[in-house]
Amino acid sequence: MATELGPTPVKPASGGTPLHHAPKGVGEDNKILSQGKWASWLLAPTIIALAIVIVYPIISAIIMSFQKDAGLDPATGLFTAGGAAGVQNYVNWLAQQCSAAGGGTVACPPGTLGAQFWSATATTFFFTVVTVAFETVLGFWMAMIMAREFKGRSLVRAAVLVPWAIPTAVTAKLWLFIFAFEGIANKLFNTTILWTGSEWPAKWAVIIADTWKTTPFMALLILAGLQMIPAEVYEAAKVDGATAWQRFRLITLPLVKPALMVAILFRTLDALRMFDLPYILTGGANNTTTLSILVINQIRQGFNAAAALSTITFIIIFLVAFIFVRFLGATWWNKAEQPVRGRNDHRHSHDPPHAAGPRPQGSAEQGKVGAGPDLCQRSGDPHLVPGSRLLDGGDSLP
């Protein structure tokens, strides 16, 4: 008969009284404060560097965006130094208005930079959605393969990361040769497509090149999440009779969601800033101009209007990141951070009250379900429930 062991008694001191830990004194408090000050001094250079290279340019761009560009006055033909513009630069971009010869503003003619704002915004979001979707699916598939045990796995992992290690400018030139009229793509598929000379082929050329380059980055982040899943979890699911699809849907996908959402967030923010790949591959022609390309083109004509456009781009990216974290990622990350529940928290509602205590090994209840519950408990995963349910509120496995 199993007996429950109580807490180990404290060995009394020589005077006959039990030993107790002394309360934390002033010396320990001062030590903690000194450690905090030392950490602040160590972080200070990094914070100062970030303020110089990030905060200062952002503030400068915002200030410049409220000023007029220096140049010739269309009314008098004389050179003007600019001056305060208020929100006129922002209005010109959002309403696609250009300065008129006699003063005031008119609708920007087609083909001018001012008339490309909304089309560049649509192109940027199109590239972001399509490339991130392709890279997530392919990256997940590659991560699942690289997470398996097979001969030469280290070599495969290193080879997969090669496209990501190649500079973007080199990647763009490489795919420019592939998509040339007499390039490999047309010869391979026996076609005569002008990949960079018409709208939709040019867009798909950018998408294919970006997917080839950045998919390894997604695979690397997802692989890190897959390696955090204990092997005992899959063993317990196999004992419970879970199929390969059930193991993926009820174990792999829920437990890798935090890493997956971080990868999607990073890649989304990076895709919204896409510049070098479409700029080198297509030059921004055929409706492949992104917001970043539009900013660079505007800099050649006026810094202050370009500062307003860059500020608008910054706000768009910030809002996308905020919406992503606040409404899409917060729930999954909060679930991943929940404390791990112990054995007693997994009891079924019909268990008797005495089931809360420690169960002796080899009990009849353990004999009915086999090794599955033990493996689930050793894994420490909060989603797995002994017996029949793999997930809280999930599907019952046979």
N, C-alpha and C positions, 0 to 999 in steps of 0.2 A: 504494500500500500504506500503510495507516494505521500510524502509529508511536505508541508510548506515551510520553508525556512524563513525565519524572521531576520530582522536586521542584525548585523554583527555588533555585539556590544563594544563600547569604547573602553579600551584598556585604561584603568585608573593610573594616575601618577603616583609617585612615591608617597605623597601626603594623603592618599586615599580619595582624592576628588578626581572626577573624569577630566580628561584634557579637552579643551575647547580652543578653536582658532581665535586668535585675538582679533578684535574688530579693526577694520581698516583705519589707519591713523592719518594724521596730517602729512606725514612723510610720503605715503603712497599717493595722496592727492597731489602733492607738489611734483612727484615724479611723473604722474599722468599729464599735468599741465606743461611740464618741461618737454615731454615727448610731443605734445600737440604743437608747441612753439617750434620745435625742431622740424616737424613735418611741414609747418607753414613756410619755414625758410627754404626747405627743399623744393616746395611747389612754387615758390615765388618766381624763379627764373622762367619756368614753363608758362605761368600765367602772364608774365610780362611779354614773353615772346608771342603768345597767342593774341594778346591785346594789340601788339604792334602790327602783326601780319593779317589779322582778321578784323578786330574791332575798329581800328583806325581807318582802314580802307572803306568799311561799310559806312561809317559816319561821314567820311569825306564825300563818298558818292551821293549820300542823301542830301548833303549841303549843296553840292554841285547841281543836283537835279532840280533845284528851285531857282536856278539862275539861267539867264539867256546865253546862248552861244555868241561869242564875238564874231563879227563879220561885217559884210556890207549891208547897209540898211536898204531894203528894196524900194522904199519910198524916195530917199534922197540920193542913193548911190554912194554915200559916204561910209567910211569904216566906223563901226560902233564897238564899244568895249563890252557890250552885254548889259548886265544889270539884273535886278530881281525879276523873276518870271512867275513867281507864285506856283500854282499847280498847272500852268499852261503846258509844260512839257508832258505831264501825265495825261492831260486832256487830249493833246495832239496824238499821242500814241493810242490811247483807248478809243478815241473817236476817229482815228486815221485822218487827222487834219494836218495840212501843210500851210506854211506862211504864204500869203498872197503878195503880189508885186506892189499893190497899192496900200498894203497894211491889212491886218486881220488874217483870217485863215479861210481856206477852202478845202474841199475834199481832195485828198492826195490822188494824183493820177495813177492809173495802173502801171506797175513796174517800178515805182519809186519805193524807197525803204519804208516810208510812212504808211503805204498801202499794204504792207506785208505782215503787220503785227498779228492779226487774228489767224491768217493762214499759217504763219510760223508757229503760233501757239498750238493750233490743231495738229500740225506736223510733229511737233515735239511730243504731245500726248500720244499720238498714234505710234511713234517710234517707241515710246516708253512702255505702253501697254503690250504691244506685240512682242518686243524683244524680251521684256521681263517674263511674259508668259512662256515663251519658248525656252528661255534659259532656265526657268524654274523646273519645267517638266524634264528637260534633258539633264539638268544638273542633278535632280533627284534620282533619275535612272542611273547616271554615272556614279553617284555616291553609293547607291545600293550595291552596285557591282564592286566598287572598291572596298566596301565594308566586309566583303566575304573573305574567307580564308582560301587562298589558292597560290600556287607556285608563281613567283615573279610579281607578287602584288606591289612591292615597293617600286619596281621598275615601271609598272603601269601607272601608279600614282604620279611618279615623276614625269612620265611622258604626257599625261593628261594636262599637267600644269604648264606645258610649253607654250601653247597659244596665249595664255594669260600673261606670261612673262615677256612676250614680244611687245615692243613699244607700239602704241596705237598708230603712229605715223607709218611705221614699217608694215603693219597689218593692212592699212588702207592702200598702200602702194602695191602690196602683194595681191589683194583682191581687185585692184584696178587692172592689173595685168590679166587676171583670170577672167574678168568681165569685159575685156576688150572685144571688139567686133570679131577679130580672129584669135581670140583667146581660148583658154581651155574649156570654159563653160559652153560656148557655142559649138566647139568641135566635139565635146563629149556628148551633148544632147542633139547634135546635128541640126542646130537652129541658127537663125540670123537675127537674133534679138540685139537691139541697141540698149544694152543694160544701163548705161549712164546717159543715154540720149533721149529718153522719154520718161514720163512721170512714174508710172507704176513699176516698170522694171528697175528704175533708179532707186525707188523706195525699198523694193525687195532686196536689191543689192546691198543697201546699207544695213537692212535687218539681218541678212545672212552673214555679212562680215562681222557685225557686232555680236551676233549669237555665237559664232565660232570663237571669237576672242574671249568673251566674258562668261560663257557657260562653265569653264573650269573654276572660276571664282565662286559661283553658286554651289558647285559640287563640293568644293573644299569646306565651305561653311556648313552645308548639310551633312557632310561626312563627320564633322566634329560632333554634331548632334546625335548622329546614329551611334557613334562609338560610346556615348554616355548611357545607352540603354543596356542594362545587364543581360547577359546571356541566359540567366536563370528565368527571366521573364518569358522568353520564347520557349524554354524547356517546359515551364508550367503550362503554357498555352497548348503545346503539343500533347502533354499528358491529358489535358481537358478535351482533346479532340479537335482543336482549332485547325482549320484549313489554312493554306498559305495566304489566301485573300483575307480571311478573318484576322490573321496575325498582322497583316499590313494595315488593315482598316482599324482594328481595335487596339493595337499596340504601337506599331511603328509610327503611323501618322499622328496619333495624339501626343506621343512622347517626344517627337521630333519637331512639333509645331513651334515651340519657342525659338529654336535655332533657325527654322524655316522662315519665320516671320522677320527675324533680324536680317537674314540674307535678302529677302524680298525688299525690305525697307532700304537697306544700303544700295541695292541695285537700282531701285526706283529713283532714289535721289541722284544717283550717278547718271542714269539715263536722261533725267530732266535737264542735265547740264551738258548733254552731248554736243560736241563741237568738232573735234579734230577728224573723226572718222568720216562724217558726211562732207566736211569741208574739203578734204583731200580727195575723197572718192568721186564726188559729184560737183564740188565747188558751190554747193547750195542751189544749183540749177534744178529745173524741172520739179519745182515745189518740194524740195528737200531742205529748204532753209529752216533751221531751228532757231529758237530764241537766242542762243549763244552766238550763232553765226550772224544774226541780225544785229546784235550788240557790237560785234567786231566791225561789221560793215559801217555802222553808224559812227563809230569812233573816228573814222577817216573824214567825216563831215562835220562833226561837232561833239565835243566831250560831254557837254551838259545834257543834251538830249540822250546821248548814250548812257549817261549816269542814271537818268530817269528810267530808261528801259531796263538797265541792269537791276535797279531797285524793284521794278515790277516783277522781274524774273525771280529775284530773291524772295519776294513776298509769296509768289506762286509756289515755289519749292517749300517754303516754310509752312504754308497752309496744307500742302499735300502731306508733309511729314507729321504735322499736328493731327490731321484727320486720321492718318494711318495709325498712329500710336494711340490716339484717344478712343476711336470708335472701332478699329479693327484688331489691333494687337493687344490692347490692355487686358481683355478678358482672358486670352490664352496665356499671357505672361503671368497674370495673377494666379491662374490655376497651377501653373508650373511652380510657383513659389509657395504653395500651400504646404504646411508641415506634414511630414510623413506620419500616418496613423499606425498605431501599434496593433498587435494581435487582437486585443480586446475590442477595438473600434470596429472590427470586421465581423462581429457576431451577427448572425441572422436574428430577426425579431422573435423567432420561436425558440431560441436557445434558452435554457433554464437559467435562473439567476446565478447558480454556482458556476456557470460557464465563464464568469469573469475572471476567475482565478486561474493560475497556471495549470495546464492540462498535463497529466503524466504521459510520457512517451509510450507509443504503442497502444493508445486508447482505441476503443471501438470506433469512435467517430473518425479518427484519422485513418483507420483501416478501410472505411467505406470510400473515401475519396482518393486514397493513394498518396503519391508524393507531390501532387500538384499544389495543395495549399502550403506545404512546407516551403516549396520553391518560391511561391508567391511571397511568403512572409520574409524569406531571406533576401529577396530582391529589394525590399523596402519601398516598393512603388506604391504611391497612394491610390492609384487607379485600379489596381488589381484586387479582387475579392476572392477569398478561398472558396473552393467548391465549384459553383456554376457560373458566376458572373465575372467577366474580365474587366469591365468598366463600371463606374458608378452610373447606374441607370442605363447601362449598355445592353448588348444582346446576350442572351444566354447561349452558351456553347454546349454542344452535345457531349 
